[in-house]
Amino acid sequence: MGAGLLASIRTAEASGGLSQGDAALLRFPAALELLEADFWIQYNELGGIQDNEVPGGTGNPDYTEALAALDEDMDQYIHDNTDDEITHHTFLNAYLVSKGAAPANLDAFRTLMGSTATGVNPDLIGHRLTNLTQLTVDTSWWTRYRDDRHNPDFNPNHVFPQAVPTLGVNQHTAIPRTDADTSDPNFLQAIANTAGFHFPTIEQGGNSLYPSLAQRATDVEVLRILLSIGPTETMHFQTWSDKAGNAPALTAVDPVTGVSVTFPDLDVNNELFKKNLIMPEPTVFLDRKFPAVSVPGSKPSNRFDHSANEHGRRRHRGSRIPHRHGTLHWPIDRVLCLHEATRARRGQRHARGLREPAR
């Protein structure tokens, strides 16, 4: 962090602004919300509803129809989720600026191509933050929330089964890359199914991220912000968890890459996979001496100190930042101010390596 920005933060503190730690606790999720919004804007351009709330794109009828196989209201849900994520980063950045703190800004990294299929916003081709055409999707969250015997905070070496094992290897597209991807109905449905499982994979992050950050906040208003936005992410996650279970069972081969994907029928009796068990099963929380309790995310307060680059192997019910998108090609730790966020502690103010007493 530059000396000028550090001085401005200290000035803000003296005038009722945010400590460096509290500012980082908002800047980090603001940056992640920018990434989430980039995902959802691409989805909305092709499969959502384009209107004054979420402009851009003109829709892709074939892709929209394939998504509707999971739920006839998918376009509305995609639109509303997109709108929510845009408001999240807009609000967080506006609040930071109002307190004299630097906002999150990832514009320098808008360099990825994205889709060129019918329906995308042509002005954003080559200006995406994320790549939805080369995804490796971890679907272990499916069994993690259904398992009443294992909690990663107490069973860190337990491997939760994948709902769709083939999505967890190789790379898969969740949107039509070009119009050629819409010519084979079976492969197009596989693309829509991939999106259906990617949606909750995106949203599970905020499910544990916001309460994790809230435990480090000093300012009561910062605490209120984190505890207010977080439940929205949980609502998103449960909605998409429900819709993913409706993905039609099929096997398809990507005509471009040769990669095969198989979506199993999840209308089964096995409770680890049964599609309608979307409520989190009661599990051990805080200490094994207590009875099991149903919680959306369990998180000991010392478990957040891990780099975002570990997303790929740190996915579970509540502790660490829970997902990787496999699409980021820049130093995420530095850019998202993760280091400052993980150093934040309730009642402490940080300036580089120094800790100042709470004021």
C-alpha positions in Angstrom: 0.0 0.0 0.0 1.4 3.4 -1.0 2.4 6.0 1.6 -0.2 8.5 0.3 -3.0 6.0 0.6 -1.8 5.0 4.1 -1.7 8.6 5.2 -5.2 9.2 3.8 -6.5 6.1 5.7 -5.0 7.4 9.0 -6.6 10.8 8.3 -9.9 9.0 7.7 -9.5 7.2 11.0 -8.9 10.4 12.9 -12.0 12.0 11.3 -14.3 9.0 12.0 -13.4 6.9 9.0 -12.4 3.3 8.9 -9.4 1.6 10.3 -7.1 -0.1 7.7 -8.4 -3.5 8.8 -12.1 -2.7 8.6 -11.5 -1.1 5.1 -9.8 -4.2 4.0 -12.7 -6.3 5.3 -15.0 -4.5 2.9 -12.5 -4.0 0.0 -11.9 -7.8 -0.2 -15.5 -8.8 -0.7 -16.0 -5.8 -3.0 -13.4 -7.2 -5.3 -14.9 -10.7 -5.1 -18.3 -9.2 -5.8 -16.8 -7.6 -9.0 -15.8 -11.1 -10.0 -19.2 -12.6 -9.2 -20.9 -9.8 -11.1 -18.7 -10.5 -14.1 -19.8 -14.2 -14.1 -23.5 -13.3 -13.8 -23.4 -10.5 -16.4 -22.2 -13.1 -18.9 -24.9 -15.5 -17.9 -27.6 -12.9 -18.0 -26.5 -11.7 -21.5 -27.2 -15.1 -22.9 -29.7 -16.8 -20.6 -31.3 -14.1 -18.4 -33.6 -11.2 -18.8 -32.1 -8.0 -20.3 -33.8 -4.8 -19.0 -33.0 -1.5 -17.5 -31.9 -3.1 -14.2 -29.5 -5.4 -16.0 -28.8 -4.1 -19.4 -26.4 -5.5 -22.0 -26.8 -8.5 -24.3 -29.8 -9.6 -26.2 -30.2 -13.2 -25.1 -29.6 -16.6 -26.8 -32.9 -18.4 -27.3 -31.5 -21.9 -27.6 -29.3 -21.5 -24.5 -32.2 -20.0 -22.6 -34.4 -22.9 -23.5 -31.8 -25.4 -22.4 -31.5 -23.6 -19.0 -35.3 -23.8 -18.6 -35.0 -27.6 -18.5 -33.7 -27.1 -14.9 -36.5 -24.6 -14.0 -38.8 -22.5 -16.2 -37.9 -19.4 -14.2 -34.2 -19.7 -14.7 -34.0 -16.5 -16.7 -35.6 -14.5 -13.9 -33.4 -16.0 -11.2 -30.3 -15.3 -13.3 -31.4 -11.7 -13.8 -32.1 -11.2 -10.1 -28.8 -12.8 -9.0 -26.9 -10.6 -11.5 -28.7 -7.5 -10.2 -27.8 -8.4 -6.6 -24.1 -8.9 -7.2 -23.9 -5.6 -9.1 -25.5 -3.8 -6.1 -23.2 -5.5 -3.7 -19.9 -4.3 -5.2 -21.5 -0.9 -6.0 -22.6 -0.4 -2.4 -19.4 -1.7 -0.8 -17.2 0.6 -3.0 -19.4 3.6 -2.4 -19.3 3.0 1.4 -15.5 2.7 1.3 -15.2 6.0 -0.7 -17.5 7.7 1.7 -15.1 6.8 4.5 -12.0 8.1 2.7 -10.9 4.5 1.8 -9.8 3.2 -1.5 -12.4 1.1 -3.4 -11.8 -2.2 -5.2 -11.0 -1.7 -8.9 -10.2 -4.6 -11.2 -10.6 -2.8 -14.5 -6.9 -3.4 -15.4 -7.7 -7.1 -15.6 -10.6 -7.0 -17.9 -8.8 -8.8 -20.7 -10.4 -12.2 -21.2 -12.3 -12.9 -24.5 -15.5 -14.7 -23.3 -18.2 -15.9 -25.6 -18.9 -14.5 -29.1 -22.2 -16.4 -29.5 -25.4 -14.6 -30.4 -26.7 -12.6 -27.5 -23.5 -11.4 -25.9 -22.7 -7.7 -25.4 -20.3 -7.1 -28.3 -18.7 -4.2 -26.4 -17.5 -6.6 -23.7 -15.9 -9.2 -25.9 -12.3 -9.3 -24.9 -13.0 -7.3 -21.7 -14.1 -10.0 -19.3 -12.6 -10.6 -15.9 -13.6 -14.3 -15.8 -13.8 -17.1 -18.4 -16.9 -19.2 -18.3 -15.7 -21.4 -21.2 -13.0 -23.3 -19.4 -14.4 -24.3 -16.0 -13.3 -27.0 -13.6 -16.2 -27.2 -11.2 -15.9 -28.7 -7.7 -19.4 -30.1 -6.8 -18.4 -31.5 -3.4 -20.6 -28.8 -1.7 -23.5 -31.0 -2.8 -22.6 -33.8 -0.3 -20.9 -31.5 2.2 -24.2 -29.9 3.3 -26.0 -33.3 3.3 -23.4 -35.1 5.4 -24.4 -35.2 9.1 -21.3 -37.2 10.1 -18.5 -35.0 8.8 -17.7 -31.4 9.2 -14.4 -30.2 7.6 -13.6 -28.0 10.6 -13.4 -31.2 12.6 -12.6 -33.7 9.8 -10.2 -31.7 7.6 -9.0 -34.8 5.8 -12.4 -36.1 4.9 -13.0 -36.1 1.1 -16.6 -35.3 0.2 -17.9 -37.0 -2.9 -18.6 -35.0 -6.0 -22.2 -34.7 -7.2 -20.8 -34.6 -10.8 -17.3 -36.1 -10.8 -16.6 -35.4 -14.4 -17.1 -31.6 -13.9 -14.2 -31.7 -11.4 -11.6 -32.7 -14.0 -10.7 -31.2 -17.3 -12.3 -28.0 -18.5 -15.9 -27.4 -19.5 -17.9 -24.5 -20.9 -21.0 -23.2 -19.1 -22.0 -20.9 -21.9 -22.0 -21.4 -25.7 -18.6 -20.2 -26.9 -19.9 -19.6 -30.4 -23.1 -20.3 -32.2 -21.7 -23.7 -33.2 -22.2 -24.8 -29.6 -26.0 -24.5 -30.0 -26.3 -26.8 -33.0 -26.2 -30.1 -31.0 -29.1 -30.2 -28.5 -27.5 -32.8 -26.3 -24.2 -30.9 -26.0 -26.1 -27.6 -25.5 -28.0 -29.2 -22.6 -24.7 -30.3 -21.1 -23.5 -26.6 -21.3 -26.7 -25.5 -19.5 -26.3 -28.3 -16.9 -22.7 -27.1 -16.3 -24.0 -23.6 -15.7 -26.6 -25.1 -13.3 -23.9 -26.6 -11.1 -21.6 -23.6 -11.5 -24.3 -21.2 -10.1 -24.2 -22.6 -6.6 -20.5 -23.2 -6.8 -20.1 -19.4 -7.2 -22.6 -18.5 -4.5 -21.3 -20.9 -1.8 -18.3 -18.5 -1.4 -20.3 -15.7 0.2 -22.2 -18.2 2.3 -19.1 -18.5 4.6 -17.0 -15.6 3.5 -19.1 -12.8 5.0 -19.6 -14.4 8.5 -15.8 -15.2 8.4 -15.0 -11.6 7.8 -17.6 -10.3 10.3 -15.8 -12.0 13.1 -12.8 -9.7 12.4 -14.7 -6.4 12.2 -14.2 -3.6 14.7 -16.6 -1.0 13.5 -20.2 -1.8 14.3 -21.4 -0.4 10.9 -18.9 -2.6 9.1 -20.2 -5.6 11.1 -23.7 -4.7 10.1 -22.8 -4.5 6.4 -21.1 -7.9 6.4 -23.9 -9.6 8.3 -26.5 -8.0 6.0 -25.0 -8.9 2.6 -23.9 -12.4 3.7 -27.5 -13.9 4.1 -28.3 -12.8 0.5 -25.5 -15.0 -0.7 -26.9 -17.9 1.3 -30.3 -17.4 -0.3 -28.6 -17.5 -3.7 -26.8 -20.7 -2.8 -29.9 -22.6 -1.7 -31.9 -21.5 -4.7 -29.3 -22.7 -7.1 -28.7 -25.9 -5.1 -32.3 -26.7 -5.6 -32.2 -26.0 -9.4 -29.0 -27.9 -10.0 -30.7 -31.2 -9.0 -33.1 -30.8 -11.9 -30.3 -31.1 -14.5 -31.3 -33.8 -17.0 -29.1 -36.9 -16.8 -26.9 -37.2 -19.9 -23.5 -37.8 -21.3 -22.0 -35.4 -23.9 -18.6 -34.9 -25.5 -17.3 -31.4 -26.3 -16.8 -31.3 -30.1 -14.0 -28.8 -29.7 -11.9 -30.3 -26.8 -13.0 -33.9 -26.9 -13.8 -33.7 -23.1 -16.6 -35.9 -21.9 -19.0 -35.0 -19.1 -21.7 -37.1 -17.5 -24.5 -35.7 -15.4 -26.1 -38.4 -13.2 -29.7 -38.8 -12.2 -29.8 -37.3 -8.6 -33.3 -38.5 -7.9 -32.0 -41.2 -5.7 -32.5 -42.6 -2.2 -28.9 -42.1 -1.0 -29.2 -39.1 1.3 -25.7 -37.8 0.3 -27.0 -37.3 -3.2 -30.8 -37.0 -3.0 -31.7 -33.9 -4.9 -34.5 -32.5 -2.7 -32.4 -32.5 0.5 -31.4 -28.9 0.1 -31.5 -27.9 3.8 -28.1 -28.1 5.6 -28.0 -31.2 7.8 -27.2 -30.7 11.5 -23.6 -31.2 12.3 -21.0 -30.6 15.0 -20.4 -26.9 15.6 -17.8 -25.1 17.8 -17.0 -28.2 19.9 -18.0 -31.9 19.9 -19.3 -31.6 23.4 -22.3 -29.7 22.0 -25.3 -31.3 20.3 -25.4 -31.2 16.5 -27.0 -28.0 15.0 -28.0 -27.0 11.5 -25.9 -24.0 10.3 -25.1 -22.7 6.8 -21.4 -22.4 7.6 -19.3 -23.4 10.6 -16.2 -21.4 11.1 -13.7 -21.3 13.9 -12.3 -17.8 14.0 -8.7 -18.8 13.2 -9.4 -20.5 9.9 -9.5 -17.6 7.5 -5.7 -17.1 7.1 -5.3 -18.8 3.8 -4.5 -17.4 0.3 -7.3 -17.2 -2.2 -5.0 -19.2 -4.5 -5.9 -22.2 -2.3 -9.5 -22.2 -3.5 -9.0 -25.4 -5.4 -8.2 -27.5 -2.4 -9.9 -25.5 0.4 -13.6 -26.1 -0.2 -15.9 -27.0 2.7 -18.7 -26.1 5.0 -17.5 -22.9 6.5 -13.9 -22.2 7.1 -11.7 -21.1 4.2 -12.6 -19.2 1.1 -14.5 -22.0 -0.5 -14.1 -22.1 -4.3 -11.8 -21.7 -7.2 -13.0 -20.6 -10.7 -9.9 -21.7 -12.6 -10.0 -18.5 -14.7 -7.9 -15.9 -12.9 -4.4 -15.2 -14.3 -3.2 -12.5 -12.0 -1.9 -12.3 -8.4 -5.2 -12.5 -6.6 -3.7 -12.2 -3.1 -2.2 -8.8 -3.8 -5.0 -7.4 -6.0 -7.8 -8.3 -3.7 -6.0 -7.0 -0.6 -6.4 -10.5 1.0 -3.4 -10.0 3.1 -4.8 -6.9 4.9 -8.2 -8.6 5.3 -6.7 -11.7 6.9 -4.7 -9.6 9.3 -7.7 -7.7 10.5 -8.7 -8.5 14.1 -11.5 -7.2 16.2 -10.4 -4.2 18.2 -7.1 -3.7 16.4 -5.9 -1.2 13.8 -3.2 -2.1 11.4 -0.7 0.1 9.5 1.7 -2.1 7.4 3.5 -4.3 10.0 2.5 -2.2 13.0 -0.4 -2.7 15.3 -1.9 0.3 17.0 -4.1 0.0 20.1 -7.9 0.3 19.5 -9.1 3.8 19.9 
